[in-house]
Amino acid sequence: MQLQDATGIDVRALIAFQPGMRHAREKLQWASTRVTTVPEDIAYSLFGTFGVQLPILYGENKQRALREPLQEIVAQSGDIAALDWVGQPSCFNSCLPAEISSCVAPSCALPSLSEDEIQTVVSSLQNIVAVGLASKLYDQLDNMSSPRFANCRLHLPCITFRVTEVMRNSGPPLEAYFTYRVKADGLRDLLVTTKETLIQFTPARPPLQNFLLVRPWDRRLLELPDFADLPDSGDDRPSEDDFWSVRDSVRRVSRRFSWRTGAG
């Protein structure tokens, strides 16, 4: 209990603790309240927590010292939740915080679903698409590369959707915000509210340039029951509509992962 009071870490987590990349964002939250005599030691203490080996160079800029382990944590864990922080960005990379204290708030958590809810959603696929197509989609997502840093830029595996229509809702704007109806291949119709003035277009009046909706892929969303347990629909000739129906069903089991960071 004394160690729990001193660190603010739950005693059960302390008892079960093992160095490694599991629960990366939670461990960063633990470190966020750390106070050390030498500023660089806050960054260097992450080495033992995550089981990484990097050069220790006392006297270097504390932001530089923090940059190296954070980049390694994202690359090795593949967990983009480590980028979920609020505060000032590092002068070396705006994807990373300048201070470990920016990780003090708990990370956004995936919603908890019961086994029955998961089974209901996944079982709904059996009347939509052949098992082979669902398995192929799962494998494609599972084989996407992990997040990594290269040349001071963050590289994230992303899913892109081509925007086919953008139209502003009629009526006066709400406090300088505009609401647009957006259609994109593979997505249901979206409502986007923004201060920006978006280019409006339709399939009949296409724009000069292409527009895409891009989001990073959260690998934790693949923690689903095995598609191979589902009965085959008997039709091995999937259509494009089948493909997106599978994707929408997978999304209902998961959630839209939200994170806040600057441009890399």
N, C-alpha and C positions, 0 to 999 in steps of 0.2 A: 504493500500500500504506500510506503514511503516513496518508492521509485515512481509509482503512478502519480503521486501528488507532485513530485519534482519535475516530471517530464510532461504530464498531461496526457499520457498514453494509457489506454485502457489496460488493466492488469492482465486480462486474457490475451491481448495482443503481445504483451511483453513476455508472457510465459511461452507462447507458441512462436515467438519471433525466430526467423531464419534469414540470413542475408540473401538477397536475390531481388529479382525484378517484379515479383508478384506484388500486386496492390501498390504500384509505383506512386500513384497520386496520394494515397493515404500516408505513405512514408514521407513524402515531401511536406505534407501537412504537419507531421511530427516535427520535422526539422525547422519549420517556419518560425518557431518561437525560440530557437536555440540562440544562446548568447555566449560569445567566446571572447577571450582577450585579444587574440589575433583574428582580424576579420576573415582571412582566408580559411581559417579552421572550420568555419561553418560549411564551406564548400567541401573541404577535405573530409569532413565527418561523413559525407554521403558515400565515400568510397567503401567504407566497411558496411554501411547499411545496405547498399545495393550490390556489393561484391564486385566492384570494378577496380581496376588497377590503372592509375594514370600518374604522370609525373607530379611531384609536389614541389612547387617553386615559391617559397616564401618571399614576400616583397612584390609579387605581381599584383596587378589591379584586382580587387576583390570580385568585380564583375567578370573579369577574364577567368578567374579561378572557378567561379560558379558556372560559367558557360560550358566548360569541358565536361563535367559530370552530367549536366542536364542534357547535353547533346547525346552523350553515351546512353543515358537512361531511356530517352525517346527511341534511339536506334535499336537498342537491345530488347527493350520491353515491347516495342510496337504499340505502346499505349499512348494515344494522343490525349488522354485525360491529363497527362503530365503537363500539357500546354494550357490547362485550365487555370488561369491565374488572373488577378486584377491588380493593377498598379503601374509603375513606371517600367518601360521596356529597357532592356540592356542596350548599351551603346554599341555592342558588338553584333547583336542580332535582335531585331524587334519581336521575334517570336518568343523570346525568352525574357524572364523578368530580371530587373536590375538587382532585386533583393529577394532572398528566399522567403522573406516575410509576406510576399505577394501570394504565397500558396496557403496562407493561414485558413482561408475559408474552405469548407469541405467541397470536394468535387461533385459535379452533377452526377447523380446515381441513376443507373438503369432501373426502370420500374420493375417491381417484383411481381411475377406472374405465377399463378398456381400451376401444378402439373396438368390439371384439367383444362385450364385456359390455353396452355401451350398446345396440348393434344387436340383441342377443338380447332384451333387456327391451322395447325399443320395438317390435320386430317381433311380440312376443307380443300386441300390441294388435289385430293384424289379424283375429284370430279371436274377438275379444271385442266390438268395437264399430265402428260406421261411422266412417270418417275424418272426416266432417263434425262428428260429436259431439266427437271428440278435438280437432279444430282449434278448435271453439267454446270448449271448456274452456281450452285454451291461451291463446286470445285474451282470455278473461275474466280469467285470472290476470295476463296481460301488461299489461292495461289498468288494473290496480289502482293506486291513487295511491301515490306515494312517501311514505316516512316524513317527517314534518314536525313542527315545534314551533309551537305557538300558545298564547298566554296561559299561558306557562310549563308547558305540558303536552305530552307526546310523543304524537303521533297516528300509530299504525301500521296499515297495511292488515293485516287479520286474516282468518283462516278460522275459522269457528265450527262446532261439531258439537253437536247436541242430545243430552244424556244421557238415556237411556231406562231405565237400571237401575243401581243401586248396591247391592251385597251384600257384606258382610264375610265373608272366608274363615273357616271354622271352625277352632278350635284357639286356644291361648293366644297373645297378642301377643309379638312378638320385641323385647325391650328397649324396651317402651313404644310400639312402632310397630305399626300395624294395616295389614293388607293387604286391599284391597277389589277385587272383580271389577266392572268398569265396562263397560257397553255404551253405545255412542253411535251415532247414525245416521251411516252412511258410514265407520265405523271397525271394524276387527276388535276382538274383546274385549280389554280392557286390564286390567292389574294395577297398582293404585296403592297405594304404601306411604307412609303418613303418620302423624304424631303426632296429627293432628286426628281428631276423631270425626265421620264423615260421616253425613249422613242416608241411611238405607237405603230403597230403594223399588223397585218392579217396575212393569211396565205395568199389571198387575192392581190395584196399590195405588199410584197416581201421587201425587207430592208436591203440596203446595199451590202451590209456586213452580216455575218452570222452571230447569233447570241446564244450563249450556253448558261445553264445553271450548273454549278459545280459544287460538290460537297465532298469532304474527306470521308473515307470509309472507316468505320469503327469495327475493328476485327472482333470485338467482344460480342457483336451481334450474331456471330456465327455459332454461338453456343446454343444450338437447337437440337431437337431429337433427330435421329438419323432418317433421312428421306427414304432410305432403302426399306424401312419398315412399312411404308405405305403401299397399298395395293396398286398395281399398274392399271391405268385407264384403258389400256388395250390399243391405244393409237399412238404410234411412234412418229407421227408426222406433225410436230408442233407448229403452230402459227406464231406470228409476231405477237398477236394478242395474248396467246398462251404465255409467252415469255414474260410479258409485263404483268400478267395476273399472278404468276409465281412471285415476281419481285414485290408486288403490293402485299401479298400474303406474308412474305418474310418481313416486310416493314411493319405490318400490324403486330407481329410478335415482338419486334424491337421498338425503337423509338428514334426520333430525329436527334442525334447527338449534337448538343450545342456547346460551343466553346468560344472564347474571346481571346483574340490575339491581334497583333499588328501584322502588317505586310512583311513577308520575309525578304 
